[in-house]
Amino acid sequence: MVEAPNCRKVHGHSAGTVQERVDTLHAFLRDTSIKGIIAFWGGFQTHQLLEYLDYDLIRKNPKPIIGYSDMTALQLGVFAKTGLVTFSGPCGITFGKPKTFEYSWKHFEKTLINPEVPFKLEHSNEYSDNEWWLRADKKVLIKKTSGWKTYQGGSAEGKLIGGNLGTMLLLHGTEYWHDFKNAILFVEEDEEEKPQTIDRLFTKMRQIGVFDQINGLVVGRFHSKVGFTSKDSFEMILKDALKGYDFPVLYNVDFGHTDPLVTLPIGIRCKIDAGKKEIIYLEAGVQ
C-alpha cells in the first residue's frame, strides 16, 4: 500500500492544495507498482481537480479509481473525458473500521479482483450507521435492515451511471457532465442532508431533464440522521419528483453513507428488476 504524500496535509479545508492533489494522482497513475487508487474517506472539492488533470495520461494508464461521496466528481469526470470505468464503492476507512462487513468485501472482490459476469448483487440483512469514532468504546452498532424496496416495478437495462447526488450535480453545465440517455442512474446522499435538501436535489434532476433520459433509478440507503419519518418520507419526495414517469425504481439499496455497501462500476451495462429487487451486472468493469 502507498499513502499519498498529501493524505495527512491540511490546506484550509482540503488535504493539500489543488496542485498537490493533482500531482499525487498523476504520480500514482505513472507508478506501475500501483494497481488501483482508493480514497481514504470522503470530503469535499474533488471537482477542483478536473480542469487540471491529464486525461491522456489517465487514458494510457487505466487503473481503478475507487471511493464514494465526493469521489463522484473525479469518477464521473474521468468517465466523461476518457470513457474508462470507475468504481463507486468502499473507501479505505470501510475496511479500516473496528468492525468490517464481509458483505462489502465480497462485492468488492467479485467486482474488482475476481469479477464475475453476469454478477447478481445480494441483499444485506444488517447495517450500521452510528458515529463509532465518537464513542469511547469505538463500537460499531448493528441494526437489522428493512431490505431493498420497490417504488415502481418493472425491469430495465442500461449503462450504470451515478454516485453522490449533490456532488454529481456540481458537474451540471460543465464538460464533465454525462449524457444519461438510457442509463440506469444510481444515487446516494450523506448524513448531513435533510428531507428538504434531498427534495431539492431530486427536483433539480427532474427540472434539468435527467428523468426524461434514464431507463431506471436505484437509490442507496439513507443515514438515519437524515431524519425521514412517516409524515415526511422519501416516498413523498419520489411521488413529486417522478410524477409522470414509469421507469423501475429501487431504493434503500446497500450503498451510500452506511455499511455495508456494494461496489458499483460506473459505465458498465446492467439490468435491474425493481419488482424482484434484483440488480445484475452484465459486463465486467475490469479486464
Backbone hydrogen bonds, N-H to C=O, Kabsch-Sander energy under -0.5 kcal/mol:
donor,donor_aa,acceptor,acceptor_aa,energy
7,C,4,A,-1.9
9,K,6,N,-1.6
11,H,14,S,-3.3
13,H,11,H,-0.6
14,S,11,H,-2.1
16,G,14,S,-1.6
21,R,17,T,-2.1
22,V,18,V,-2.5
23,D,19,Q,-2.9
24,T,20,E,-2.0
25,L,21,R,-2.0
26,H,22,V,-2.5
27,A,23,D,-2.4
28,F,24,T,-2.5
29,L,25,L,-1.8
30,R,26,H,-1.9
31,D,27,A,-1.6
32,T,30,R,-0.8
34,I,31,D,-1.6
35,K,33,S,-0.6
37,I,64,P,-3.1
39,A,66,I,-2.2
48,Q,45,Q,-1.5
49,L,46,T,-1.6
50,L,47,H,-0.8
52,Y,49,L,-1.8
53,L,49,L,-0.8
53,L,50,L,-0.7
55,Y,53,L,-1.1
58,I,54,D,-2.0
59,R,55,Y,-2.4
60,K,56,D,-2.0
61,N,57,L,-1.1
66,I,37,I,-3.1
66,I,64,P,-0.6
67,G,87,F,-1.5
71,M,68,Y,-1.5
72,T,69,S,-2.0
73,A,70,D,-1.3
74,L,70,D,-0.6
75,Q,71,M,-2.8
76,L,72,T,-3.0
77,G,73,A,-2.3
78,V,74,L,-2.6
79,F,75,Q,-2.2
80,A,76,L,-2.6
81,K,77,G,-2.0
82,T,78,V,-2.3
83,G,78,V,-0.6
83,G,79,F,-1.9
84,L,78,V,-0.6
86,T,266,I,-1.0
87,F,65,I,-2.6
88,S,86,T,-0.5
88,S,264,L,-2.7
89,G,67,G,-1.4
89,G,87,F,-0.8
92,G,39,A,-2.9
93,I,40,F,-2.5
94,T,91,C,-1.0
95,F,91,C,-0.8
95,F,92,G,-0.9
96,G,93,I,-0.8
97,K,93,I,-0.5
102,E,100,T,-0.5
104,S,101,F,-0.5
105,W,101,F,-1.6
106,K,102,E,-3.0
107,H,103,Y,-2.0
108,F,104,S,-2.0
109,E,105,W,-3.2
110,K,106,K,-2.6
111,T,107,H,-1.0
112,L,108,F,-2.8
113,I,108,F,-0.7
113,I,109,E,-1.0
114,N,109,E,-3.1
116,E,110,K,-1.4
119,F,281,Y,-1.8
121,L,119,F,-0.6
121,L,279,I,-2.5
127,Y,143,K,-2.3
128,S,259,D,-2.5
132,W,130,N,-1.9
134,L,131,E,-1.7
135,R,132,W,-1.3
138,K,135,R,-0.7
141,L,139,K,-0.7
143,K,127,Y,-3.1
145,T,125,N,-1.5
149,K,251,Y,-3.2
151,Y,149,K,-0.5
151,Y,249,V,-2.6
152,Q,249,V,-1.2
156,A,272,I,-2.2
158,G,270,C,-2.0
159,K,182,N,-0.7
160,L,268,I,-3.3
161,I,159,K,-0.6
161,I,184,I,-2.1
163,G,186,F,-2.1
164,N,69,S,-0.5
165,L,188,E,-2.5
168,M,164,N,-2.6
169,L,165,L,-2.2
170,L,166,G,-0.7
170,L,167,T,-0.9
171,L,168,M,-1.6
172,H,169,L,-1.0
174,T,171,L,-2.2
177,W,174,T,-1.3
182,N,213,Q,-2.6
183,A,180,F,-2.2
184,I,159,K,-2.5
185,L,183,A,-0.7
185,L,216,G,-2.5
186,F,161,I,-2.0
187,V,218,V,-2.1
188,E,163,G,-1.4
193,E,190,D,-1.1
197,T,194,K,-0.5
198,I,194,K,-2.6
199,D,195,P,-2.2
200,R,196,Q,-1.5
201,L,197,T,-1.8
202,F,198,I,-2.3
203,T,199,D,-2.4
204,K,200,R,-2.5
205,M,201,L,-2.0
206,R,202,F,-1.8
207,Q,203,T,-2.6
208,I,204,K,-1.9
209,G,206,R,-1.2
210,V,205,M,-1.7
211,F,205,M,-0.8
212,D,209,G,-0.7
213,Q,209,G,-0.6
213,Q,210,V,-1.5
214,I,210,V,-1.6
215,N,183,A,-3.2
216,G,183,A,-1.2
217,L,248,P,-2.3
218,V,185,L,-2.8
219,V,250,L,-2.3
220,G,187,V,-2.7
221,R,253,V,-2.1
221,R,255,F,-1.1
226,V,223,H,-1.7
227,G,224,S,-1.0
229,T,232,D,-1.5
232,D,229,T,-0.7
237,I,233,S,-1.1
238,L,234,F,-2.3
239,K,235,E,-2.2
240,D,236,M,-1.3
241,A,237,I,-2.8
242,L,238,L,-2.7
243,K,240,D,-1.0
245,Y,242,L,-2.4
249,V,152,Q,-2.6
250,L,217,L,-2.4
251,Y,149,K,-2.7
252,N,220,G,-0.5
253,V,219,V,-2.1
255,F,253,V,-2.3
257,H,189,E,-0.7
259,D,128,S,-2.4
262,V,254,D,-2.7
264,L,88,S,-3.6
264,L,262,V,-0.5
266,I,86,T,-3.1
266,I,264,L,-0.7
267,G,160,L,-3.0
267,G,265,P,-0.6
268,I,265,P,-1.2
270,C,158,G,-2.7
271,K,280,I,-2.7
272,I,156,A,-2.7
273,D,278,E,-2.3
274,A,154,G,-2.4
275,G,154,G,-0.6
277,K,273,D,-0.9
278,E,273,D,-2.3
280,I,271,K,-3.0
281,Y,119,F,-3.1
282,L,269,R,-2.4
283,E,269,R,-0.8
